[in-house]
Structure formats: structure tokens, C-alpha cells
Amino acid sequence: MSVIESLVRGIDATLVRVLGAVGPIFILLLITQYTMLRLSPREFGTFLRGFVLAGLGLLLFLQGVEVAFIPIGEELGREIAYRWSPWWLVPIGFALGFLTTFAEPAVQLLSDQVYETSAGAIPRNLILWTLAIGVGFSVALAISRTILGIPIWMFLVPAHLLALIMIRYSDPDFVGIAFDSGGAATGPMSTSFIVAIALGVAASMGNRDALLDGFGVVAFVLIAPILSVLVVGVLYARKRRALHDESERSQQPGF
């Protein structure tokens, strides 16, 4: 099989998935165009070109995931666990989680929107680095759980309870950002590659079930950005209270 044939293998099925994802949005755009928006032909043409580019980009990305990300991720997890030690995948998982978060389009968009909405009060790089570090630790923890065979609920239940407690002490501006960041971090870049590695680790270990121990990584990736952003929110809340107390002391007579 040639290189071109291997790259386009199964692209028809990928195209069906893309049309199923983009098609309903396109139909909704047509309905709103002729009922409410009434955009000029030039503006509507810009929207159409955007949909074509988005659909083409999604097709190429998903096809690349099918022929490259998933097979390489599974093979990487399997070979490292078999040839060396599965514990090598813990720091490797941290690095991959960190790097794929930076490459995740949804994370980039979220960071930009937070920066613009807060008028620069919340730096863009703060959100990026917080999410990347949080996802890196979550992937390392998820791989460790797979190696040790610990039930997933023993991690996720305390993590969600901790998130609910931290809401009480976090800066309100960061609460909504935290829960949105969980969804942004679990995009196609991180999910496809990291899940494939976890499945490769579980498959390489004879005493592990790929269904029970290989899956669940996305749940770790989902909760980790929430916790990491809430930690930043708690620090911001403490800083804001300290500035408020200092301002009140400076306004007292004889200060």
C-alpha cells in the first residue's frame, strides 16, 4: 500500500462524520439567514467560505487522527510498557498532556476570550499554563492508575468534592472559567492521543482490561483543569482580600 493510499484509507467514513457534524449547523445558518439575519450576499459568502474551510480542516484533522495519532499513541504505550517499564509513561504522559493542551484549539480560544472579556486583567498565558500543567498532572495520574489498577472512582469522587469545596473560596471570576476550561481541555488533540496511549498501556499488561483500565483518562483530563483554575482563583481571592484590607487600613485616621 502506497503512502497516499494509507493516508486516505477510510476517508469516506470520516467525511460522513464531518458532514454529520457541520451539516446541521449549516442548515441552521440557512434558516436564520432567510428568516432573521438577512446578511448581504458578500457577508453570507464569507460565512459560506468559512464553513467550507472549517469542514475541510475538520476532515483533514480527523483523518490524521485516524491514520496517525491513534495508531502511534497505542504503539507508543505498548512498546514502552513492554520494552522498558510502564512507569516511564508517567513523565512521558505529563509531557504529552502539557504539550497537547498548548496545541488544543479550544484552549487557545478560551484563553483569548478570557483575556478579552476581562480587559487584560486575567493574562492569556496564565490560563494556558494553568491548563497545561493541570492536564499534564492528570495524564500522569491516569497512567499511574492504569498501571496500579486502582478503581477510577477513588480519584474522581474526591476530586469533584474538592472542586465543590474550592468554589466557596475561589474568586467568582474564576469559577465559570474553571468549568469551561474542563471542556476546552478535552478536545480532539488531547483526547485522541492520550486515550490511545492509555489503551496501549492497558493492552500491554496481561493483568489489565483495556475497557476497565484503559478508558477513563478523559475524566482525569476533564477535572484537572477545573481544579487547577480554581487553585488560581483561590490565590486571586486571597490577593484581592489582602489588597482590600490594606486599602481599608490606609483610609483609617492616623494611619
MODELLER restraints for C-alpha pairs under 7 A, 6 or more apart:
rsr = mdl.restraints
at = mdl.atoms
rsr.add(forms.Gaussian(group=physical.xy_distance, feature=features.Distance(at['CA:7:A'], at['CA:67:A']), mean=6.41, stdev=0.5))
rsr.add(forms.Gaussian(group=physical.xy_distance, feature=features.Distance(at['CA:11:A'], at['CA:63:A']), mean=6.33, stdev=0.5))
rsr.add(forms.Gaussian(group=physical.xy_distance, feature=features.Distance(at['CA:14:A'], at['CA:59:A']), mean=6.55, stdev=0.5))
rsr.add(forms.Gaussian(group=physical.xy_distance, feature=features.Distance(at['CA:14:A'], at['CA:62:A']), mean=6.82, stdev=0.5))
rsr.add(forms.Gaussian(group=physical.xy_distance, feature=features.Distance(at['CA:14:A'], at['CA:63:A']), mean=6.40, stdev=0.5))
rsr.add(forms.Gaussian(group=physical.xy_distance, feature=features.Distance(at['CA:15:A'], at['CA:59:A']), mean=6.18, stdev=0.5))
rsr.add(forms.Gaussian(group=physical.xy_distance, feature=features.Distance(at['CA:18:A'], at['CA:55:A']), mean=6.60, stdev=0.5))
rsr.add(forms.Gaussian(group=physical.xy_distance, feature=features.Distance(at['CA:18:A'], at['CA:58:A']), mean=6.75, stdev=0.5))
rsr.add(forms.Gaussian(group=physical.xy_distance, feature=features.Distance(at['CA:18:A'], at['CA:59:A']), mean=6.12, stdev=0.5))
rsr.add(forms.Gaussian(group=physical.xy_distance, feature=features.Distance(at['CA:22:A'], at['CA:55:A']), mean=6.64, stdev=0.5))
rsr.add(forms.Gaussian(group=physical.xy_distance, feature=features.Distance(at['CA:33:A'], at['CA:39:A']), mean=6.53, stdev=0.5))
rsr.add(forms.Gaussian(group=physical.xy_distance, feature=features.Distance(at['CA:65:A'], at['CA:192:A']), mean=6.90, stdev=0.5))
rsr.add(forms.Gaussian(group=physical.xy_distance, feature=features.Distance(at['CA:69:A'], at['CA:192:A']), mean=6.70, stdev=0.5))
rsr.add(forms.Gaussian(group=physical.xy_distance, feature=features.Distance(at['CA:69:A'], at['CA:193:A']), mean=5.47, stdev=0.5))
rsr.add(forms.Gaussian(group=physical.xy_distance, feature=features.Distance(at['CA:70:A'], at['CA:192:A']), mean=6.14, stdev=0.5))
rsr.add(forms.Gaussian(group=physical.xy_distance, feature=features.Distance(at['CA:70:A'], at['CA:193:A']), mean=5.78, stdev=0.5))
rsr.add(forms.Gaussian(group=physical.xy_distance, feature=features.Distance(at['CA:70:A'], at['CA:196:A']), mean=5.29, stdev=0.5))
rsr.add(forms.Gaussian(group=physical.xy_distance, feature=features.Distance(at['CA:73:A'], at['CA:193:A']), mean=5.54, stdev=0.5))
rsr.add(forms.Gaussian(group=physical.xy_distance, feature=features.Distance(at['CA:73:A'], at['CA:196:A']), mean=4.85, stdev=0.5))
rsr.add(forms.Gaussian(group=physical.xy_distance, feature=features.Distance(at['CA:73:A'], at['CA:197:A']), mean=4.58, stdev=0.5))
rsr.add(forms.Gaussian(group=physical.xy_distance, feature=features.Distance(at['CA:74:A'], at['CA:196:A']), mean=4.74, stdev=0.5))
rsr.add(forms.Gaussian(group=physical.xy_distance, feature=features.Distance(at['CA:74:A'], at['CA:197:A']), mean=4.83, stdev=0.5))
rsr.add(forms.Gaussian(group=physical.xy_distance, feature=features.Distance(at['CA:74:A'], at['CA:199:A']), mean=6.22, stdev=0.5))
rsr.add(forms.Gaussian(group=physical.xy_distance, feature=features.Distance(at['CA:74:A'], at['CA:200:A']), mean=4.20, stdev=0.5))
rsr.add(forms.Gaussian(group=physical.xy_distance, feature=features.Distance(at['CA:75:A'], at['CA:200:A']), mean=6.26, stdev=0.5))
rsr.add(forms.Gaussian(group=physical.xy_distance, feature=features.Distance(at['CA:76:A'], at['CA:197:A']), mean=6.55, stdev=0.5))
rsr.add(forms.Gaussian(group=physical.xy_distance, feature=features.Distance(at['CA:77:A'], at['CA:197:A']), mean=4.67, stdev=0.5))
rsr.add(forms.Gaussian(group=physical.xy_distance, feature=features.Distance(at['CA:77:A'], at['CA:198:A']), mean=6.69, stdev=0.5))
rsr.add(forms.Gaussian(group=physical.xy_distance, feature=features.Distance(at['CA:77:A'], at['CA:200:A']), mean=4.47, stdev=0.5))
rsr.add(forms.Gaussian(group=physical.xy_distance, feature=features.Distance(at['CA:77:A'], at['CA:201:A']), mean=4.86, stdev=0.5))
rsr.add(forms.Gaussian(group=physical.xy_distance, feature=features.Distance(at['CA:78:A'], at['CA:200:A']), mean=4.49, stdev=0.5))
rsr.add(forms.Gaussian(group=physical.xy_distance, feature=features.Distance(at['CA:78:A'], at['CA:201:A']), mean=5.26, stdev=0.5))
rsr.add(forms.Gaussian(group=physical.xy_distance, feature=features.Distance(at['CA:78:A'], at['CA:203:A']), mean=6.83, stdev=0.5))
rsr.add(forms.Gaussian(group=physical.xy_distance, feature=features.Distance(at['CA:78:A'], at['CA:204:A']), mean=5.10, stdev=0.5))
rsr.add(forms.Gaussian(group=physical.xy_distance, feature=features.Distance(at['CA:80:A'], at['CA:86:A']), mean=6.34, stdev=0.5))
rsr.add(forms.Gaussian(group=physical.xy_distance, feature=features.Distance(at['CA:81:A'], at['CA:201:A']), mean=6.11, stdev=0.5))
rsr.add(forms.Gaussian(group=physical.xy_distance, feature=features.Distance(at['CA:81:A'], at['CA:204:A']), mean=6.41, stdev=0.5))
rsr.add(forms.Gaussian(group=physical.xy_distance, feature=features.Distance(at['CA:82:A'], at['CA:204:A']), mean=6.28, stdev=0.5))
rsr.add(forms.Gaussian(group=physical.xy_distance, feature=features.Distance(at['CA:86:A'], at['CA:147:A']), mean=6.97, stdev=0.5))
rsr.add(forms.Gaussian(group=physical.xy_distance, feature=features.Distance(at['CA:86:A'], at['CA:201:A']), mean=6.94, stdev=0.5))
rsr.add(forms.Gaussian(group=physical.xy_distance, feature=features.Distance(at['CA:90:A'], at['CA:140:A']), mean=4.67, stdev=0.5))
rsr.add(forms.Gaussian(group=physical.xy_distance, feature=features.Distance(at['CA:90:A'], at['CA:143:A']), mean=6.11, stdev=0.5))
rsr.add(forms.Gaussian(group=physical.xy_distance, feature=features.Distance(at['CA:90:A'], at['CA:144:A']), mean=6.50, stdev=0.5))
rsr.add(forms.Gaussian(group=physical.xy_distance, feature=features.Distance(at['CA:91:A'], at['CA:140:A']), mean=6.49, stdev=0.5))
rsr.add(forms.Gaussian(group=physical.xy_distance, feature=features.Distance(at['CA:93:A'], at['CA:136:A']), mean=6.86, stdev=0.5))
rsr.add(forms.Gaussian(group=physical.xy_distance, feature=features.Distance(at['CA:93:A'], at['CA:139:A']), mean=5.58, stdev=0.5))
rsr.add(forms.Gaussian(group=physical.xy_distance, feature=features.Distance(at['CA:93:A'], at['CA:140:A']), mean=5.20, stdev=0.5))
rsr.add(forms.Gaussian(group=physical.xy_distance, feature=features.Distance(at['CA:94:A'], at['CA:136:A']), mean=4.02, stdev=0.5))
rsr.add(forms.Gaussian(group=physical.xy_distance, feature=features.Distance(at['CA:94:A'], at['CA:137:A']), mean=5.71, stdev=0.5))
rsr.add(forms.Gaussian(group=physical.xy_distance, feature=features.Distance(at['CA:94:A'], at['CA:139:A']), mean=5.81, stdev=0.5))
rsr.add(forms.Gaussian(group=physical.xy_distance, feature=features.Distance(at['CA:94:A'], at['CA:140:A']), mean=5.04, stdev=0.5))
rsr.add(forms.Gaussian(group=physical.xy_distance, feature=features.Distance(at['CA:95:A'], at['CA:136:A']), mean=6.24, stdev=0.5))
rsr.add(forms.Gaussian(group=physical.xy_distance, feature=features.Distance(at['CA:97:A'], at['CA:132:A']), mean=6.96, stdev=0.5))
rsr.add(forms.Gaussian(group=physical.xy_distance, feature=features.Distance(at['CA:97:A'], at['CA:135:A']), mean=5.49, stdev=0.5))
rsr.add(forms.Gaussian(group=physical.xy_distance, feature=features.Distance(at['CA:97:A'], at['CA:136:A']), mean=4.29, stdev=0.5))
rsr.add(forms.Gaussian(group=physical.xy_distance, feature=features.Distance(at['CA:97:A'], at['CA:139:A']), mean=6.03, stdev=0.5))
rsr.add(forms.Gaussian(group=physical.xy_distance, feature=features.Distance(at['CA:97:A'], at['CA:190:A']), mean=6.76, stdev=0.5))
rsr.add(forms.Gaussian(group=physical.xy_distance, feature=features.Distance(at['CA:98:A'], at['CA:132:A']), mean=4.51, stdev=0.5))
rsr.add(forms.Gaussian(group=physical.xy_distance, feature=features.Distance(at['CA:98:A'], at['CA:133:A']), mean=5.84, stdev=0.5))
rsr.add(forms.Gaussian(group=physical.xy_distance, feature=features.Distance(at['CA:98:A'], at['CA:135:A']), mean=6.16, stdev=0.5))
rsr.add(forms.Gaussian(group=physical.xy_distance, feature=features.Distance(at['CA:98:A'], at['CA:136:A']), mean=4.59, stdev=0.5))
rsr.add(forms.Gaussian(group=physical.xy_distance, feature=features.Distance(at['CA:100:A'], at['CA:189:A']), mean=6.18, stdev=0.5))
rsr.add(forms.Gaussian(group=physical.xy_distance, feature=features.Distance(at['CA:100:A'], at['CA:190:A']), mean=5.39, stdev=0.5))
rsr.add(forms.Gaussian(group=physical.xy_distance, feature=features.Distance(at['CA:101:A'], at['CA:107:A']), mean=6.86, stdev=0.5))
rsr.add(forms.Gaussian(group=physical.xy_distance, feature=features.Distance(at['CA:101:A'], at['CA:132:A']), mean=5.24, stdev=0.5))
rsr.add(forms.Gaussian(group=physical.xy_distance, feature=features.Distance(at['CA:101:A'], at['CA:185:A']), mean=6.31, stdev=0.5))
rsr.add(forms.Gaussian(group=physical.xy_distance, feature=features.Distance(at['CA:101:A'], at['CA:190:A']), mean=6.49, stdev=0.5))
rsr.add(forms.Gaussian(group=physical.xy_distance, feature=features.Distance(at['CA:102:A'], at['CA:128:A']), mean=6.76, stdev=0.5))
rsr.add(forms.Gaussian(group=physical.xy_distance, feature=features.Distance(at['CA:102:A'], at['CA:132:A']), mean=6.42, stdev=0.5))
rsr.add(forms.Gaussian(group=physical.xy_distance, feature=features.Distance(at['CA:104:A'], at['CA:187:A']), mean=6.56, stdev=0.5))
rsr.add(forms.Gaussian(group=physical.xy_distance, feature=features.Distance(at['CA:104:A'], at['CA:189:A']), mean=5.72, stdev=0.5))
rsr.add(forms.Gaussian(group=physical.xy_distance, feature=features.Distance(at['CA:106:A'], at['CA:184:A']), mean=5.00, stdev=0.5))
rsr.add(forms.Gaussian(group=physical.xy_distance, feature=features.Distance(at['CA:106:A'], at['CA:187:A']), mean=6.74, stdev=0.5))
rsr.add(forms.Gaussian(group=physical.xy_distance, feature=features.Distance(at['CA:107:A'], at['CA:184:A']), mean=5.29, stdev=0.5))
rsr.add(forms.Gaussian(group=physical.xy_distance, feature=features.Distance(at['CA:107:A'], at['CA:185:A']), mean=5.98, stdev=0.5))
rsr.add(forms.Gaussian(group=physical.xy_distance, feature=features.Distance(at['CA:111:A'], at['CA:124:A']), mean=5.10, stdev=0.5))
rsr.add(forms.Gaussian(group=physical.xy_distance, feature=features.Distance(at['CA:111:A'], at['CA:127:A']), mean=5.77, stdev=0.5))
rsr.add(forms.Gaussian(group=physical.xy_distance, feature=features.Distance(at['CA:111:A'], at['CA:128:A']), mean=6.40, stdev=0.5))
rsr.add(forms.Gaussian(group=physical.xy_distance, feature=features.Distance(at['CA:112:A'], at['CA:124:A']), mean=6.14, stdev=0.5))
rsr.add(forms.Gaussian(group=physical.xy_distance, feature=features.Distance(at['CA:114:A'], at['CA:122:A']), mean=6.85, stdev=0.5))
rsr.add(forms.Gaussian(group=physical.xy_distance, feature=features.Distance(at['CA:115:A'], at['CA:121:A']), mean=7.00, stdev=0.5))
rsr.add(forms.Gaussian(group=physical.xy_distance, feature=features.Distance(at['CA:115:A'], at['CA:122:A']), mean=5.61, stdev=0.5))
rsr.add(forms.Gaussian(group=physical.xy_distance, feature=features.Distance(at['CA:115:A'], at['CA:123:A']), mean=5.75, stdev=0.5))
rsr.add(forms.Gaussian(group=physical.xy_distance, feature=features.Distance(at['CA:115:A'], at['CA:124:A']), mean=5.34, stdev=0.5))
rsr.add(forms.Gaussian(group=physical.xy_distance, feature=features.Distance(at['CA:130:A'], at['CA:228:A']), mean=6.15, stdev=0.5))
rsr.add(forms.Gaussian(group=physical.xy_distance, feature=features.Distance(at['CA:130:A'], at['CA:229:A']), mean=6.42, stdev=0.5))
rsr.add(forms.Gaussian(group=physical.xy_distance, feature=features.Distance(at['CA:131:A'], at['CA:225:A']), mean=5.08, stdev=0.5))
rsr.add(forms.Gaussian(group=physical.xy_distance, feature=features.Distance(at['CA:131:A'], at['CA:228:A']), mean=6.82, stdev=0.5))
rsr.add(forms.Gaussian(group=physical.xy_distance, feature=features.Distance(at['CA:134:A'], at['CA:224:A']), mean=5.16, stdev=0.5))
rsr.add(forms.Gaussian(group=physical.xy_distance, feature=features.Distance(at['CA:134:A'], at['CA:225:A']), mean=5.26, stdev=0.5))
rsr.add(forms.Gaussian(group=physical.xy_distance, feature=features.Distance(at['CA:134:A'], at['CA:228:A']), mean=5.59, stdev=0.5))
rsr.add(forms.Gaussian(group=physical.xy_distance, feature=features.Distance(at['CA:135:A'], at['CA:221:A']), mean=5.42, stdev=0.5))
rsr.add(forms.Gaussian(group=physical.xy_distance, feature=features.Distance(at['CA:135:A'], at['CA:224:A']), mean=5.81, stdev=0.5))
rsr.add(forms.Gaussian(group=physical.xy_distance, feature=features.Distance(at['CA:135:A'], at['CA:225:A']), mean=6.25, stdev=0.5))
rsr.add(forms.Gaussian(group=physical.xy_distance, feature=features.Distance(at['CA:138:A'], at['CA:220:A']), mean=5.36, stdev=0.5))
rsr.add(forms.Gaussian(group=physical.xy_distance, feature=features.Distance(at['CA:138:A'], at['CA:221:A']), mean=5.63, stdev=0.5))
rsr.add(forms.Gaussian(group=physical.xy_distance, feature=features.Distance(at['CA:138:A'], at['CA:224:A']), mean=5.76, stdev=0.5))
rsr.add(forms.Gaussian(group=physical.xy_distance, feature=features.Distance(at['CA:139:A'], at['CA:217:A']), mean=6.77, stdev=0.5))
rsr.add(forms.Gaussian(group=physical.xy_distance, feature=features.Distance(at['CA:139:A'], at['CA:220:A']), mean=6.90, stdev=0.5))
rsr.add(forms.Gaussian(group=physical.xy_distance, feature=features.Distance(at['CA:139:A'], at['CA:221:A']), mean=6.63, stdev=0.5))
rsr.add(forms.Gaussian(group=physical.xy_distance, feature=features.Distance(at['CA:142:A'], at['CA:217:A']), mean=5.64, stdev=0.5))
rsr.add(forms.Gaussian(group=physical.xy_distance, feature=features.Distance(at['CA:142:A'], at['CA:220:A']), mean=6.44, stdev=0.5))
rsr.add(forms.Gaussian(group=physical.xy_distance, feature=features.Distance(at['CA:143:A'], at['CA:198:A']), mean=6.37, stdev=0.5))
rsr.add(forms.Gaussian(group=physical.xy_distance, feature=features.Distance(at['CA:146:A'], at['CA:202:A']), mean=6.65, stdev=0.5))
rsr.add(forms.Gaussian(group=physical.xy_distance, feature=features.Distance(at['CA:146:A'], at['CA:213:A']), mean=5.22, stdev=0.5))
rsr.add(forms.Gaussian(group=physical.xy_distance, feature=features.Distance(at['CA:146:A'], at['CA:214:A']), mean=6.57, stdev=0.5))
rsr.add(forms.Gaussian(group=physical.xy_distance, feature=features.Distance(at['CA:149:A'], at['CA:213:A']), mean=6.70, stdev=0.5))
rsr.add(forms.Gaussian(group=physical.xy_distance, feature=features.Distance(at['CA:163:A'], at['CA:227:A']), mean=5.88, stdev=0.5))
rsr.add(forms.Gaussian(group=physical.xy_distance, feature=features.Distance(at['CA:166:A'], at['CA:230:A']), mean=6.49, stdev=0.5))
rsr.add(forms.Gaussian(group=physical.xy_distance, feature=features.Distance(at['CA:167:A'], at['CA:175:A']), mean=6.49, stdev=0.5))
rsr.add(forms.Gaussian(group=physical.xy_distance, feature=features.Distance(at['CA:167:A'], at['CA:230:A']), mean=6.99, stdev=0.5))
rsr.add(forms.Gaussian(group=physical.xy_distance, feature=features.Distance(at['CA:169:A'], at['CA:234:A']), mean=5.69, stdev=0.5))
rsr.add(forms.Gaussian(group=physical.xy_distance, feature=features.Distance(at['CA:170:A'], at['CA:230:A']), mean=6.01, stdev=0.5))
rsr.add(forms.Gaussian(group=physical.xy_distance, feature=features.Distance(at['CA:170:A'], at['CA:233:A']), mean=4.59, stdev=0.5))
rsr.add(forms.Gaussian(group=physical.xy_distance, feature=features.Distance(at['CA:170:A'], at['CA:234:A']), mean=4.01, stdev=0.5))
rsr.add(forms.Gaussian(group=physical.xy_distance, feature=features.Distance(at['CA:170:A'], at['CA:237:A']), mean=5.84, stdev=0.5))
rsr.add(forms.Gaussian(group=physical.xy_distance, feature=features.Distance(at['CA:171:A'], at['CA:233:A']), mean=4.77, stdev=0.5))
rsr.add(forms.Gaussian(group=physical.xy_distance, feature=features.Distance(at['CA:171:A'], at['CA:234:A']), mean=5.90, stdev=0.5))
rsr.add(forms.Gaussian(group=physical.xy_distance, feature=features.Distance(at['CA:171:A'], at['CA:236:A']), mean=6.15, stdev=0.5))
rsr.add(forms.Gaussian(group=physical.xy_distance, feature=features.Distance(at['CA:171:A'], at['CA:237:A']), mean=4.61, stdev=0.5))
rsr.add(forms.Gaussian(group=physical.xy_distance, feature=features.Distance(at['CA:174:A'], at['CA:229:A']), mean=6.77, stdev=0.5))
rsr.add(forms.Gaussian(group=physical.xy_distance, feature=features.Distance(at['CA:174:A'], at['CA:230:A']), mean=6.44, stdev=0.5))
rsr.add(forms.Gaussian(group=physical.xy_distance, feature=features.Distance(at['CA:174:A'], at['CA:233:A']), mean=5.21, stdev=0.5))
rsr.add(forms.Gaussian(group=physical.xy_distance, feature=features.Distance(at['CA:175:A'], at['CA:230:A']), mean=6.55, stdev=0.5))
rsr.add(forms.Gaussian(group=physical.xy_distance, feature=features.Distance(at['CA:178:A'], at['CA:225:A']), mean=6.63, stdev=0.5))
rsr.add(forms.Gaussian(group=physical.xy_distance, feature=features.Distance(at['CA:178:A'], at['CA:226:A']), mean=4.47, stdev=0.5))
rsr.add(forms.Gaussian(group=physical.xy_distance, feature=features.Distance(at['CA:178:A'], at['CA:229:A']), mean=5.12, stdev=0.5))
rsr.add(forms.Gaussian(group=physical.xy_distance, feature=features.Distance(at['CA:178:A'], at['CA:230:A']), mean=6.09, stdev=0.5))
rsr.add(forms.Gaussian(group=physical.xy_distance, feature=features.Distance(at['CA:179:A'], at['CA:226:A']), mean=5.46, stdev=0.5))
rsr.add(forms.Gaussian(group=physical.xy_distance, feature=features.Distance(at['CA:181:A'], at['CA:225:A']), mean=5.99, stdev=0.5))
rsr.add(forms.Gaussian(group=physical.xy_distance, feature=features.Distance(at['CA:181:A'], at['CA:226:A']), mean=6.45, stdev=0.5))
rsr.add(forms.Gaussian(group=physical.xy_distance, feature=features.Distance(at['CA:182:A'], at['CA:222:A']), mean=4.55, stdev=0.5))
rsr.add(forms.Gaussian(group=physical.xy_distance, feature=features.Distance(at['CA:182:A'], at['CA:223:A']), mean=6.14, stdev=0.5))
rsr.add(forms.Gaussian(group=physical.xy_distance, feature=features.Distance(at['CA:182:A'], at['CA:225:A']), mean=5.30, stdev=0.5))
rsr.add(forms.Gaussian(group=physical.xy_distance, feature=features.Distance(at['CA:182:A'], at['CA:226:A']), mean=5.59, stdev=0.5))
rsr.add(forms.Gaussian(group=physical.xy_distance, feature=features.Distance(at['CA:183:A'], at['CA:222:A']), mean=6.42, stdev=0.5))
rsr.add(forms.Gaussian(group=physical.xy_distance, feature=features.Distance(at['CA:185:A'], at['CA:221:A']), mean=6.95, stdev=0.5))
rsr.add(forms.Gaussian(group=physical.xy_distance, feature=features.Distance(at['CA:185:A'], at['CA:222:A']), mean=6.83, stdev=0.5))
rsr.add(forms.Gaussian(group=physical.xy_distance, feature=features.Distance(at['CA:186:A'], at['CA:218:A']), mean=6.62, stdev=0.5))
rsr.add(forms.Gaussian(group=physical.xy_distance, feature=features.Distance(at['CA:186:A'], at['CA:221:A']), mean=6.37, stdev=0.5))
rsr.add(forms.Gaussian(group=physical.xy_distance, feature=features.Distance(at['CA:186:A'], at['CA:222:A']), mean=6.12, stdev=0.5))
rsr.add(forms.Gaussian(group=physical.xy_distance, feature=features.Distance(at['CA:191:A'], at['CA:218:A']), mean=6.44, stdev=0.5))
rsr.add(forms.Gaussian(group=physical.xy_distance, feature=features.Distance(at['CA:195:A'], at['CA:215:A']), mean=6.79, stdev=0.5))
rsr.add(forms.Gaussian(group=physical.xy_distance, feature=features.Distance(at['CA:195:A'], at['CA:217:A']), mean=6.21, stdev=0.5))
rsr.add(forms.Gaussian(group=physical.xy_distance, feature=features.Distance(at['CA:198:A'], at['CA:214:A']), mean=5.06, stdev=0.5))
rsr.add(forms.Gaussian(group=physical.xy_distance, feature=features.Distance(at['CA:199:A'], at['CA:210:A']), mean=5.80, stdev=0.5))
rsr.add(forms.Gaussian(group=physical.xy_distance, feature=features.Distance(at['CA:199:A'], at['CA:214:A']), mean=4.43, stdev=0.5))
rsr.add(forms.Gaussian(group=physical.xy_distance, feature=features.Distance(at['CA:199:A'], at['CA:215:A']), mean=6.90, stdev=0.5))
rsr.add(forms.Gaussian(group=physical.xy_distance, feature=features.Distance(at['CA:202:A'], at['CA:208:A']), mean=5.50, stdev=0.5))
rsr.add(forms.Gaussian(group=physical.xy_distance, feature=features.Distance(at['CA:202:A'], at['CA:209:A']), mean=6.31, stdev=0.5))
rsr.add(forms.Gaussian(group=physical.xy_distance, feature=features.Distance(at['CA:202:A'], at['CA:210:A']), mean=5.08, stdev=0.5))
rsr.add(forms.Gaussian(group=physical.xy_distance, feature=features.Distance(at['CA:202:A'], at['CA:213:A']), mean=6.15, stdev=0.5))
rsr.add(forms.Gaussian(group=physical.xy_distance, feature=features.Distance(at['CA:202:A'], at['CA:214:A']), mean=5.25, stdev=0.5))
rsr.add(forms.Gaussian(group=physical.xy_distance, feature=features.Distance(at['CA:203:A'], at['CA:210:A']), mean=5.69, stdev=0.5))
rsr.add(forms.Gaussian(group=physical.xy_distance, feature=features.Distance(at['CA:249:A'], at['CA:255:A']), mean=6.92, stdev=0.5))
